[in-house]
Every structure is written in C-alpha cells, then in structure tokens.
Amino acid sequence: MKVTPNLEFAKDEFDSKELTELLTAKSLGAPLSLKSIHELPKQKDLTAMDYDDEVAQIAQENEDRHEHGDDVLPPDEEDEPVG
C-alpha cells in the first residue's frame, strides 16, 4: 500500500491588497513587469487568460468603450435602452 499525502490544500483567495502593493511597488521603481504582475491573479484563478490575451481583451474593451460611449459592452441591438 502506498500513501500519497495531499499537499494541495485550498487555493489562496485573491487578495486585492497584494495586487495593489505590487502595482505600487512597480510605480515606485521596482523592477516588475506587468506580465509578472499578471501572474498573481492568474495563479489565484481570477483570470484564465494569459498576459497577451488579457492585453488584447483590454484593448478590445477600450475600443468598444470609445465606439459606444462609457458602456464597456455595447448593448444588444435587440435590447431596449435602459433609462
């Protein structure tokens, strides 16, 4: 009989303070790339996208916002405007 210990316990929950601290450190001159910083939310399953896909998605959302005003997602053509 072989016993293998379960060393993978519950994943750490996402802590926005960690992300804020990394971004602050970067802005103060720490040698951190945005690609490296992106690894924290990825490791904590906040995103499934790799860095390049995340950047492309952000660019698309910014383009959509520019075309459709402040709405991040354009309304469906079939939907009635809310308001």
Steps between C-alpha positions, in 0.01 A plus 500: 500500500631843403387815678531831316432809708273767359726806501266714290267660749243765420635767270580832656218744449570803288623788711461833323743650751780285352422624151485861619835460675662354187367781281614758754846341516520508120399866489771575756764338281503132596623291207167328437336461162124510453535149361648385832235683699232333287614164636349570845135515390564216255641274774199582717259409217370855465571475128553209266666717236871522448655846498484554122134398483421724797666800333313430174171477691567831676579665166174367355301625800663843468413508129139398577479769768629759253241396240206463740564761766575396857328162472763228518279264302288630215128435554343226292319647201183317605500636856308810591716779649478519876416833656 
